[in-house]
Amino acid sequence: MILKGKTAIITGASDGLGEAVAFGLSREGVNLALIARRRDRLAKIKKQIKGVKVEVYPCDLKDIHQIKQTVKRIIVDFINVDVLLNIAGIWQKKMPVEEIEEQIISDVIATNLTGLIQITRLVLPVLKKQDEAAVINVSSTSGYKIPPGQSVYSASKWGVRGFTEVIREDLRETNVKVSGIYQAGMKTGLFFKTGEKFAPGVFEKFMEPKDLAAVIVFMLARPKGIWLEEVRVNYK
Ligand SMILES: NC(=O)c1ccc[n+]([C@@H]2O[C@H](COP(=O)([O-])OP(=O)(O)OC[C@H]3O[C@@H](n4cnc5c(N)ncnc54)[C@H](OP(=O)(O)O)[C@@H]3O)[C@@H](O)[C@H]2O)c1
């Protein structure tokens, strides 16, 4: 895909991987619709990005009404959308399932899985109107492995994998390409937002979000005629 002049929606754009992808795509000339809950962080990122159109949409992906309003506004603001990057997600602190609070179970599934499905459903009709379009869903190694203590997080990420694989087949004969990313640990604040702790030296080995962002930029800009249907990324 020739990226210059295209428009991408990025969920989870206020932090971590989504923020790094926003900067990476802006350098390729991609216009950006940035979604996350924290308005102040989105506004700061918008200020730092130069040379492309950037609009920010404070939105809680747990709320279908907010998602509907946001997608409507994006379509009015940009008219065409070529790429949907579903990156937003929250962690579930590792513990046995019977100890996980009800609210956390609801929030993890609503953010990581239901919100991703709902926004994809609403954006797809616009993507289908383009000559070439792409949806990339960020899952995790927890979306194909069996990680101890991560029952709910893992359920959400296996769900993302199932959804991604089915819509990739459903859309195979269309102009919309679909891929899933299954990465190992990244050096972001994801875990610490829940009070998660690591043994000494573990977090330090994780990958830099900007390195995975470069992979995502390549997935979109790849040579015409190929598509990376699934990407698994580990740190060294
Ligand atoms: N970090 C890792 O090691 C790792 C490994 C494998 C997979 N992943 C996955 O990679 C993705 C990005 O994670 P990250 O490490 O970059 O995490 P992060 O730094 O914590 O960023 C998460 C992003 O999601 C947004 N978000 C969370 N809840 C939201 C909601 N209800 N509505 C809208 N936006 C919401 C956050 O923004 P607001 O707080 O402003 O809403 C933030 O922009 C996630 O899907 C995560 O599960 C991460």
The ligand as an SDF file (V2000), in Angstrom:
LIG
                    3D

 48 52  0  0  0  0  0  0  0  0999 V2000
    2.9440   -4.4850   26.5790 N   0  0  0  0  0  0  0  0  0  0  0  0
    3.0380   -5.7670   26.2760 C   0  0  0  0  0  0  0  0  0  0  0  0
    3.9410   -6.4780   26.7350 O   0  0  0  0  0  0  0  0  0  0  0  0
    2.0550   -6.4180   25.3510 C   0  0  0  0  0  0  0  0  0  0  0  0
    2.2820   -7.7250   24.9110 C   0  0  0  0  0  0  0  0  0  0  0  0
    1.3830   -8.3310   24.0510 C   0  0  0  0  0  0  0  0  0  0  0  0
    0.2570   -7.6490   23.6340 C   0  0  0  0  0  0  0  0  0  0  0  0
    0.0250   -6.3640   24.0810 N   0  0  0  0  0  0  0  0  0  0  0  0
   -1.1450   -5.6810   23.6050 C   0  0  0  0  0  0  0  0  0  0  0  0
   -0.7040   -4.5590   22.8640 O   0  0  0  0  0  0  0  0  0  0  0  0
   -1.7060   -3.5190   22.9100 C   0  0  0  0  0  0  0  0  0  0  0  0
   -1.0580   -2.2030   23.3110 C   0  0  0  0  0  0  0  0  0  0  0  0
   -0.5670   -2.3520   24.6280 O   0  0  0  0  0  0  0  0  0  0  0  0
    0.5110   -1.3790   25.2660 P   0  0  0  0  0  0  0  0  0  0  0  0
    1.5380   -2.2500   25.8750 O   0  0  0  0  0  0  0  0  0  0  0  0
    0.8950   -0.3350   24.2940 O   0  0  0  0  0  0  0  0  0  0  0  0
   -0.3510   -0.7800   26.4720 O   0  0  0  0  0  0  0  0  0  0  0  0
   -0.4800    0.7120   27.0380 P   0  0  0  0  0  0  0  0  0  0  0  0
    0.8130    1.4360   26.9200 O   0  0  0  0  0  0  0  0  0  0  0  0
   -1.0850    0.5600   28.3820 O   0  0  0  0  0  0  0  0  0  0  0  0
   -1.5100    1.3730   26.0310 O   0  0  0  0  0  0  0  0  0  0  0  0
   -2.8320    0.9120   25.9750 C   0  0  0  0  0  0  0  0  0  0  0  0
   -3.6610    1.8850   25.1690 C   0  0  0  0  0  0  0  0  0  0  0  0
   -5.0260    1.4250   25.1540 O   0  0  0  0  0  0  0  0  0  0  0  0
   -5.8730    2.5240   25.5130 C   0  0  0  0  0  0  0  0  0  0  0  0
   -7.0710    2.0480   26.1670 N   0  0  0  0  0  0  0  0  0  0  0  0
   -7.1650    1.2470   27.2600 C   0  0  0  0  0  0  0  0  0  0  0  0
   -8.4510    1.0750   27.6140 N   0  0  0  0  0  0  0  0  0  0  0  0
   -9.2020    1.7840   26.7130 C   0  0  0  0  0  0  0  0  0  0  0  0
  -10.5950    2.0190   26.5560 C   0  0  0  0  0  0  0  0  0  0  0  0
  -11.4990    1.4840   27.3850 N   0  0  0  0  0  0  0  0  0  0  0  0
  -11.0060    2.8020   25.5420 N   0  0  0  0  0  0  0  0  0  0  0  0
  -10.0970    3.3650   24.6970 C   0  0  0  0  0  0  0  0  0  0  0  0
   -8.7760    3.1780   24.7950 N   0  0  0  0  0  0  0  0  0  0  0  0
   -8.3290    2.4010   25.8000 C   0  0  0  0  0  0  0  0  0  0  0  0
   -5.0080    3.3730   26.4420 C   0  0  0  0  0  0  0  0  0  0  0  0
   -5.4290    4.7250   26.4460 O   0  0  0  0  0  0  0  0  0  0  0  0
   -6.2890    5.4440   27.5990 P   0  0  0  0  0  0  0  0  0  0  0  0
   -5.8040    4.9070   28.9150 O   0  0  0  0  0  0  0  0  0  0  0  0
   -5.9790    6.8810   27.3590 O   0  0  0  0  0  0  0  0  0  0  0  0
   -7.6890    5.0750   27.2840 O   0  0  0  0  0  0  0  0  0  0  0  0
   -3.6530    3.2810   25.7430 C   0  0  0  0  0  0  0  0  0  0  0  0
   -3.5870    4.2280   24.7060 O   0  0  0  0  0  0  0  0  0  0  0  0
   -2.7740   -4.0170   23.8890 C   0  0  0  0  0  0  0  0  0  0  0  0
   -3.8390   -4.5740   23.1550 O   0  0  0  0  0  0  0  0  0  0  0  0
   -2.0480   -5.0900   24.6820 C   0  0  0  0  0  0  0  0  0  0  0  0
   -2.9370   -6.0430   25.2200 O   0  0  0  0  0  0  0  0  0  0  0  0
    0.9130   -5.7450   24.9110 C   0  0  0  0  0  0  0  0  0  0  0  0
  1  2  1  0
  2  3  2  0
  2  4  1  0
  4  5  1  0
  4 48  2  0
  5  6  2  0
  6  7  1  0
  7  8  2  0
  8  9  1  0
  8 48  1  0
  9 10  1  0
  9 46  1  0
 10 11  1  0
 11 12  1  0
 11 44  1  0
 12 13  1  0
 13 14  1  0
 14 15  2  0
 14 16  1  0
 14 17  1  0
 17 18  1  0
 18 19  2  0
 18 20  1  0
 18 21  1  0
 21 22  1  0
 22 23  1  0
 23 24  1  0
 23 42  1  0
 24 25  1  0
 25 26  1  0
 25 36  1  0
 26 27  1  0
 26 35  1  0
 27 28  2  0
 28 29  1  0
 29 30  1  0
 29 35  2  0
 30 31  1  0
 30 32  2  0
 32 33  1  0
 33 34  2  0
 34 35  1  0
 36 37  1  0
 36 42  1  0
 37 38  1  0
 38 39  2  0
 38 40  1  0
 38 41  1  0
 42 43  1  0
 44 45  1  0
 44 46  1  0
 46 47  1  0
M  CHG  2   8   1  16  -1
M  END
$$$$
